């Protein structure tokens, strides 16, 4: 069974590093944040099958 996680604020800081760590450990990760370019960079580095993105601002 695949391990899955959703991370809010994944475009920088702790959120981004957590996403990278999980992706390196073969998790499928849903990432959300305000900066689409940062989310797309994660997808390009780890693959669309492993990174699902949502652009949003939770404020």
Short mmCIF file of the C-alpha atoms (twelve columns), coordinates in Angstrom:
data_MODEL
# 
_entry.id   MODEL 
# 
loop_
_atom_site.group_PDB 
_atom_site.id 
_atom_site.type_symbol 
_atom_site.label_atom_id 
_atom_site.label_alt_id 
_atom_site.label_comp_id 
_atom_site.label_asym_id 
_atom_site.label_seq_id 
_atom_site.Cartn_x 
_atom_site.Cartn_y 
_atom_site.Cartn_z 
_atom_site.pdbx_PDB_model_num 
ATOM 1  C CA . UNK A 1  0.000  0.000  0.000   1 
ATOM 2  C CA . UNK A 2  1.272  3.463  -0.908  1 
ATOM 3  C CA . UNK A 3  1.900  5.917  1.870   1 
ATOM 4  C CA . UNK A 4  0.184  9.261  1.272   1 
ATOM 5  C CA . UNK A 5  0.334  12.688 2.879   1 
ATOM 6  C CA . UNK A 6  -1.073 16.167 2.313   1 
ATOM 7  C CA . UNK A 7  1.100  19.148 3.207   1 
ATOM 8  C CA . UNK A 8  -0.191 22.712 3.457   1 
ATOM 9  C CA . UNK A 9  2.355  25.548 2.974   1 
ATOM 10 C CA . UNK A 10 4.688  23.317 0.981   1 
ATOM 11 C CA . UNK A 11 6.349  26.079 -1.052  1 
ATOM 12 C CA . UNK A 12 9.014  26.982 1.506   1 
ATOM 13 C CA . UNK A 13 10.463 26.271 4.924   1 
ATOM 14 C CA . UNK A 14 9.446  23.277 6.980   1 
ATOM 15 C CA . UNK A 15 6.539  22.379 4.706   1 
ATOM 16 C CA . UNK A 16 8.731  22.169 1.634   1 
ATOM 17 C CA . UNK A 17 11.424 20.170 3.412   1 
ATOM 18 C CA . UNK A 18 8.846  17.756 4.818   1 
ATOM 19 C CA . UNK A 19 7.447  17.222 1.316   1 
ATOM 20 C CA . UNK A 20 10.938 16.554 -0.058  1 
ATOM 21 C CA . UNK A 21 11.743 14.107 2.751   1 
ATOM 22 C CA . UNK A 22 8.529  12.156 2.207   1 
ATOM 23 C CA . UNK A 23 8.995  12.107 -1.565  1 
ATOM 24 C CA . UNK A 24 12.530 10.784 -1.133  1 
ATOM 25 C CA . UNK A 25 11.027 7.997  0.994   1 
ATOM 26 C CA . UNK A 26 8.635  7.047  -1.866  1 
ATOM 27 C CA . UNK A 27 5.460  8.650  -0.488  1 
ATOM 28 C CA . UNK A 28 2.753  10.114 -2.730  1 
ATOM 29 C CA . UNK A 29 2.350  13.696 -1.563  1 
ATOM 30 C CA . UNK A 30 -0.350 16.289 -2.074  1 
ATOM 31 C CA . UNK A 31 1.164  19.748 -1.707  1 
ATOM 32 C CA . UNK A 32 -0.597 23.083 -1.371  1 
ATOM 33 C CA . UNK A 33 0.668  26.642 -1.273  1 
ATOM 34 C CA . UNK A 34 0.398  30.109 -2.784  1 
ATOM 35 C CA . UNK A 35 3.317  29.946 -5.204  1 
ATOM 36 C CA . UNK A 36 2.470  27.755 -8.175  1 
ATOM 37 C CA . UNK A 37 6.028  27.827 -9.542  1 
ATOM 38 C CA . UNK A 38 7.386  26.252 -6.334  1 
ATOM 39 C CA . UNK A 39 4.724  23.539 -6.411  1 
ATOM 40 C CA . UNK A 40 5.431  22.823 -10.077 1 
ATOM 41 C CA . UNK A 41 9.162  22.545 -9.298  1 
ATOM 42 C CA . UNK A 42 8.418  19.760 -6.803  1 
ATOM 43 C CA . UNK A 43 6.294  18.018 -9.422  1 
ATOM 44 C CA . UNK A 44 9.028  18.346 -12.055 1 
ATOM 45 C CA . UNK A 45 11.701 17.006 -9.693  1 
ATOM 46 C CA . UNK A 46 9.735  14.023 -8.364  1 
ATOM 47 C CA . UNK A 47 7.135  13.295 -11.068 1 
ATOM 48 C CA . UNK A 48 3.440  13.946 -11.563 1 
ATOM 49 C CA . UNK A 49 2.605  10.456 -10.321 1 
ATOM 50 C CA . UNK A 50 4.129  11.251 -6.904  1 
ATOM 51 C CA . UNK A 51 3.238  14.950 -6.454  1 
ATOM 52 C CA . UNK A 52 -0.316 16.284 -6.601  1 
ATOM 53 C CA . UNK A 53 -0.562 20.078 -6.393  1 
ATOM 54 C CA . UNK A 54 -3.183 22.617 -5.345  1 
ATOM 55 C CA . UNK A 55 -2.584 26.367 -5.451  1 
ATOM 56 C CA . UNK A 56 -4.316 28.041 -2.496  1 
ATOM 57 C CA . UNK A 57 -3.979 30.694 0.162   1 
ATOM 58 C CA . UNK A 58 -5.431 29.688 3.524   1 
ATOM 59 C CA . UNK A 59 -5.480 33.200 5.016   1 
# 
